[in-house]
């Protein structure tokens, strides 16, 4: 193994130390396990899910805007009717 000094915020160091003590392993082992567990690459399924989510959010946002526009139109009509009276 190679030694590599790294800088971390004190709260992360404390968190890792607590995990290491609880598991009765070294600080370095906790860091190695965390890195091994991390998968930075999105799978095709994850990408498809994110794309579907984005499409749904765009569609929903458009529908909300249309409903707000309709409500504003009705409010304007109501205000006009009330001003006449």
C-alpha positions as a Markdown table, in Angstrom:
| # | Residue | x | y | z |
|---|---|---|---|---|
| 1 | Unk | 0.0 | 0.0 | 0.0 |
| 2 | Unk | 1.0 | 3.6 | -0.5 |
| 3 | Unk | 0.7 | 6.4 | 2.0 |
| 4 | Unk | -1.3 | 9.4 | 0.9 |
| 5 | Unk | -1.9 | 12.4 | 3.2 |
| 6 | Unk | -5.3 | 14.0 | 2.8 |
| 7 | Unk | -7.0 | 17.0 | 4.2 |
| 8 | Unk | -10.5 | 16.8 | 5.7 |
| 9 | Unk | -12.7 | 19.0 | 7.8 |
| 10 | Unk | -12.6 | 18.2 | 11.5 |
| 11 | Unk | -16.2 | 17.0 | 11.6 |
| 12 | Unk | -15.5 | 14.4 | 8.9 |
| 13 | Unk | -12.4 | 13.2 | 10.8 |
| 14 | Unk | -14.4 | 12.9 | 14.0 |
| 15 | Unk | -17.1 | 10.9 | 12.1 |
| 16 | Unk | -14.6 | 8.5 | 10.6 |
| 17 | Unk | -12.8 | 8.0 | 13.9 |
| 18 | Unk | -16.2 | 7.2 | 15.6 |
| 19 | Unk | -17.0 | 4.7 | 12.9 |
| 20 | Unk | -13.5 | 3.1 | 13.1 |
| 21 | Unk | -13.8 | 2.8 | 16.9 |
| 22 | Unk | -17.3 | 1.3 | 16.7 |
| 23 | Unk | -16.2 | -1.2 | 14.1 |
| 24 | Unk | -12.8 | -1.8 | 15.8 |
| 25 | Unk | -10.9 | -1.1 | 12.6 |
| 26 | Unk | -8.4 | 1.5 | 11.5 |
| 27 | Unk | -9.2 | 5.0 | 10.3 |
| 28 | Unk | -7.7 | 4.1 | 6.9 |
| 29 | Unk | -9.9 | 1.0 | 6.6 |
| 30 | Unk | -13.0 | 3.1 | 7.0 |
| 31 | Unk | -11.8 | 5.5 | 4.4 |
| 32 | Unk | -10.9 | 2.6 | 2.0 |
| 33 | Unk | -14.3 | 1.0 | 2.6 |
| 34 | Unk | -16.1 | 4.3 | 1.8 |
| 35 | Unk | -14.2 | 4.8 | -1.4 |
| 36 | Unk | -14.8 | 1.2 | -2.5 |
| 37 | Unk | -18.6 | 1.6 | -1.8 |
| 38 | Unk | -18.7 | 4.9 | -3.8 |
| 39 | Unk | -19.8 | 4.4 | -7.4 |
| 40 | Unk | -19.4 | 7.7 | -9.2 |
| 41 | Unk | -20.5 | 6.4 | -12.6 |
| 42 | Unk | -24.2 | 6.5 | -13.3 |
| 43 | Unk | -25.6 | 3.3 | -14.7 |
| 44 | Unk | -27.7 | 3.4 | -17.9 |
| 45 | Unk | -30.8 | 2.7 | -15.7 |
| 46 | Unk | -29.9 | 5.7 | -13.4 |
| 47 | Unk | -29.5 | 7.9 | -16.4 |
| 48 | Unk | -32.9 | 6.8 | -17.8 |
| 49 | Unk | -34.5 | 7.4 | -14.4 |
| 50 | Unk | -33.0 | 10.9 | -14.2 |
| 51 | Unk | -34.2 | 11.7 | -17.7 |
| 52 | Unk | -37.7 | 10.4 | -17.0 |
| 53 | Unk | -37.7 | 12.5 | -13.8 |
| 54 | Unk | -36.6 | 15.6 | -15.6 |
| 55 | Unk | -39.3 | 15.1 | -18.3 |
| 56 | Unk | -41.9 | 14.7 | -15.7 |
| 57 | Unk | -40.8 | 17.8 | -13.9 |
| 58 | Unk | -40.9 | 19.8 | -17.1 |
| 59 | Unk | -44.4 | 18.5 | -18.0 |
| 60 | Unk | -45.7 | 19.1 | -14.5 |
| 61 | Unk | -44.2 | 22.6 | -14.4 |
| 62 | Unk | -45.9 | 23.5 | -17.8 |
| 63 | Unk | -49.2 | 22.2 | -16.4 |
| 64 | Unk | -48.9 | 24.3 | -13.3 |
| 65 | Unk | -48.1 | 27.4 | -15.3 |
| 66 | Unk | -51.2 | 26.8 | -17.5 |
| 67 | Unk | -53.4 | 26.4 | -14.4 |
| 68 | Unk | -51.9 | 29.6 | -12.9 |
| 69 | Unk | -52.6 | 31.4 | -16.1 |
| 70 | Unk | -56.2 | 30.2 | -16.2 |
| 71 | Unk | -56.7 | 31.3 | -12.5 |
| 72 | Unk | -55.2 | 34.7 | -13.3 |
| 73 | Unk | -57.5 | 35.1 | -16.2 |
| 74 | Unk | -60.5 | 34.2 | -14.0 |
| 75 | Unk | -59.4 | 36.6 | -11.3 |
| 76 | Unk | -59.0 | 39.4 | -13.9 |
| 77 | Unk | -62.5 | 38.7 | -15.2 |
| 78 | Unk | -63.9 | 38.8 | -11.6 |
| 79 | Unk | -62.1 | 42.0 | -10.8 |
| 80 | Unk | -63.5 | 43.6 | -14.0 |
| 81 | Unk | -67.1 | 42.4 | -13.0 |
| 82 | Unk | -66.7 | 43.8 | -9.5 |
| 83 | Unk | -65.4 | 47.2 | -10.7 |
| 84 | Unk | -68.5 | 47.6 | -12.9 |
| 85 | Unk | -70.8 | 47.1 | -9.9 |
